[in-house]
Amino acid sequence: MTVQEKRITYYLVRHGTTKWNVEGRMQGHTDVPLSPAGIEQAERVANRICSLPIPPQIVWSSDLERAEHTARLTASKLDAELYTTPLLREVMLGEWEGLTQDEIIQRGDGTLLELYRNNPYYHRPPGGESLDAVWARMMDVQRQIRSNMISGSVVIVGHGGCLRAIICAALQSPVASMHRIWLDNASLTTIEEVDRNGLLSTRLTLMNDVSHLV
């Protein structure tokens, strides 16, 4: 049987910093713009990606402004196609969006917050999205990307929560382990995926790299 091989490299980029990041506010689906510092971070990660030996020609992004702005800077420098989708949005955090830790405790959710931080798979904010739903969104995005690419590389600009689901999938780790991974703003993570006759194998080759921000 002839072996048909398809290789895709995913460059995962978390969006630049926002004012809410600095203030420690839960963002979720709330559309918060980049701060001036976040715009500078986005410029730097865009330059980093453009300096790759073979720069990507496709950029996918969450449709939330903090991610889309980061993605637009990269796509513009690469002269690449940009696709935005709500599937790549952050985990929706329900009634906690816009609140700080102290404000969550003041409203009487201190115990739930502690449970959520220790095990977000079984505990979530009131009205918040389940991690299974986040996982389903991320797997759907990757299927769409694969269906539109023969081989090559793609930038995915998203959020700390959603990108961690993609990393878990690459490591064959359950979605419940997402909270054990940390991604900095404007960080770069690289995953290499090989499809041989429908059998996928993946490698995490770079994790949470922020050397371009120093």
Secondary structure as GFF3:
##gff-version 3
##sequence-region A 1 214
A	DSSP	beta_strand	5	14	.	.	.	ID=ss1
A	DSSP	alpha_helix	19	23	.	.	.	ID=ss2
A	DSSP	alpha_helix	36	50	.	.	.	ID=ss3
A	DSSP	beta_strand	58	62	.	.	.	ID=ss4
A	DSSP	alpha_helix	65	78	.	.	.	ID=ss5
A	DSSP	beta_strand	81	85	.	.	.	ID=ss6
A	DSSP	three_ten_helix	86	88	.	.	.	ID=ss7
A	DSSP	three_ten_helix	94	96	.	.	.	ID=ss8
A	DSSP	alpha_helix	101	104	.	.	.	ID=ss9
A	DSSP	pi_helix	105	109	.	.	.	ID=ss10
A	DSSP	alpha_helix	110	118	.	.	.	ID=ss11
A	DSSP	alpha_helix	131	147	.	.	.	ID=ss12
A	DSSP	beta_strand	152	158	.	.	.	ID=ss13
A	DSSP	alpha_helix	160	170	.	.	.	ID=ss14
A	DSSP	three_ten_helix	175	180	.	.	.	ID=ss15
A	DSSP	beta_strand	188	196	.	.	.	ID=ss16
A	DSSP	beta_strand	199	209	.	.	.	ID=ss17
A	DSSP	three_ten_helix	211	213	.	.	.	ID=ss18
###
